[in-house]
Structures are given as C-alpha cells and as structure tokens.
C-alpha cells in the first residue's frame, strides 16, 4: 500500500465517522426531537444507529490499520511531529468512547425500545447524545490539530 492510498483511506474513514456524527447531532437530532413523539423518536434512533454503527466499526478498523501503517512507514513515534501524537491520543479516546456507547447505552436503548420502556430508552438516548457530542468535538479538534499543527 502506498502512503497516498493510506492517507486517503485514513481521511475517508475520518469523514465517515466525524461527518456522520455532525449530521446526526446537528441536523437529525433537532428535527427528530421537534417532530417525533418519544416512541417514534426512540425507534428512529435505534434504526439510525443500527445503520451508522457498522460504518463506525469500519472507520475505526481503517483508522487503526492505516494509522499504524503510516506510523511504521514514517519511522515510528520518534520520527513524527507532535500533531501525530495528539491525533493518536485523541483518536484512542474517541474509540474508547465509541466502544462504551456501543456496548452500554446503545444496547440498553435497543432493549428498552424492544420492551417499550420509554423512560429507560430516553435516558440511554440522552447518554448517547452526550457522548456523541463529546466525540464530535474531539473529532473536530483532531482535524484542527492535523491541519493547523502539521
């Protein structure tokens, strides 16, 4: 694999993940909250996440692989700029947050929707919203760090 292809795949995975969070948080969330009653809103989000999260898993895999490949081919940590260290650190935090969201509040949201437990579903959706907001902010910071400190 060439560095150009690795960088392209790395950027594409970033766009999918961060762009998807931006759309969900800034566009879909306000409209869903405005026009849908809680049962429909919870069902909508469960189905949206069921479609989006496989893309995030793919993005995480691609980011991990291409990032590792690029790091090795650039000579390791000692040979790269500080922006790479920041990008990697924040990227790992974002991945940990995603893992938490996927395995805890998202699963609890799915279970709540399946049993029509609106209170629990709303609580879990609120947790997901908070962590997606944090990850979106971290993703924007990573992009800024790479573009401004590179």
Secondary structure, DSSP 8 states (H G I E B T S, - for coil): --HHHHHHHHHHHHHHHHHHHHIIIIIIHHHHHHHS-HHHHHHHHHHHHHHHHHHHHHHHHHHHHHHHHHHHHTT-GGGS-HHHHHHHHHHHHHHHHHHHHIIIIIHHHHHHHHTT-HHHHHHHHHHHHHHHHHHHHHHHHHHHHHHHH-
